[in-house]
Amino acid sequence: MHDRKAFDECGWEDRLSETPTIADPAYQGTHAITPRKKPKGGELSTNDKANNKTISSIRSAVERCIAHVKNWKILATGYRGRLAELPTIIRIIAALEFYRLGW
C-alpha cells in the first residue's frame, strides 16, 4: 500500500494533525512537513535547498534509529516478557541510546 494511503487509512493523519511531523516526499498532500520537489524545467531556490537539507538531516537520524531498532535481537526473536511492560522497556532502551549518543 502506498505510504500516504496507509497514513490516512490507519488514522494517523488525524491523530498527528496537531503534532509537527516530518516525512519523506511520499507523504506530500498531508499535514506533514516534506521536502520540496524541483519544478519541471526549473531549479529550487536557495531557501528551498536549505530547507530540504534540514528536513533530510532530521529524517536521516530517524531512519538510522529505525535501522538500529530493527537490528535489536528482541525484534528478531520475539519479545517473551509481559506485553504491558514492553513500552517501558522500549523507552528505557531509547533513553540509554540517546545517552550513549550524547543527545
Backbone hydrogen bonds, N-H to C=O, Kabsch-Sander energy under -0.5 kcal/mol:
donor,donor_aa,acceptor,acceptor_aa,energy
6,A,2,H,-2.5
7,F,3,D,-2.6
8,D,4,R,-1.9
9,E,5,K,-3.0
10,C,6,A,-2.2
11,G,8,D,-1.0
12,W,7,F,-0.8
13,E,7,F,-1.5
15,R,11,G,-2.0
16,L,12,W,-2.7
17,S,14,D,-1.0
19,T,16,L,-1.4
23,A,33,I,-2.7
27,Y,24,D,-2.3
28,Q,25,P,-1.6
29,G,30,T,-0.5
30,T,27,Y,-1.7
33,I,21,T,-3.9
34,T,32,A,-0.6
42,G,39,P,-2.2
49,K,45,S,-2.4
50,A,46,T,-2.1
51,N,47,N,-2.6
52,N,48,D,-2.7
53,K,49,K,-2.1
54,T,50,A,-2.1
55,I,51,N,-2.7
56,S,52,N,-2.6
57,S,53,K,-2.2
58,I,54,T,-1.9
59,R,55,I,-2.5
60,S,56,S,-2.5
61,A,57,S,-1.4
62,V,58,I,-1.7
63,E,59,R,-2.8
64,R,60,S,-2.2
65,C,61,A,-1.9
66,I,62,V,-2.5
67,A,63,E,-2.1
68,H,64,R,-2.2
69,V,65,C,-2.4
70,K,66,I,-2.3
71,N,67,A,-1.3
72,W,68,H,-0.7
72,W,69,V,-1.0
75,L,72,W,-1.0
76,A,72,W,-1.1
77,T,73,K,-2.6
78,G,74,I,-1.3
85,E,82,R,-1.3
86,L,82,R,-0.6
86,L,83,L,-0.9
89,I,85,E,-2.1
90,I,86,L,-2.6
91,R,87,P,-2.2
92,I,88,T,-2.3
93,I,89,I,-2.6
94,A,90,I,-2.6
95,A,91,R,-2.5
96,L,92,I,-2.4
97,E,93,I,-2.3
98,F,94,A,-2.5
99,Y,95,A,-2.4
100,R,96,L,-2.5
101,L,97,E,-2.1
102,G,98,F,-0.8
102,G,99,Y,-0.8
103,W,98,F,-2.7
